[in-house]
Amino acid sequence: MSDLPADLPCLHVLRTWHAMWLARIDKAIATAEQREAETRRGAEVRPPLAGARVRPLDTEQARQALVDVEACSMCRPDTDLGLL
């Protein structure tokens, strides 16, 4: 014998209820997969850390770095550093 009800209306209700839960589970799976993909993509974009600790440049080091290359025309870091 089946543990499901025998009458048709109850079977339809159970099918609808399970379909709704399956849709919720599918949505949760898709969200988790997207979150994992974004995490992997973020890890791939970041450059690997060198053996030494990384620290920001001081003002003089930043000025020297901009002497060797052309500064960005949008953010203009050379202006902020007093090179112009």
Stockholm file with secondary structure:
# STOCKHOLM 1.0

chainA/1-84         MSDLPADLPCLHVLRTWHAMWLARIDKAIATAEQREAETRRGAEVRPPLAGARVRPLDTEQARQALVDVEACSMCRPDTDLGLL
#=GR chainA/1-84 SS CCSSCSSHHHHHHHHHHHHHHHHHHHHHHHHHHHHHHHHHHHHHHSCCCCSSCCCCCCHHHHHHHHHHSCCCTTTCHHHHTTCC
#=GC SS_cons        CCSSCSSHHHHHHHHHHHHHHHHHHHHHHHHHHHHHHHHHHHHHHSCCCCSSCCCCCCHHHHHHHHHHSCCCTTTCHHHHTTCC
//
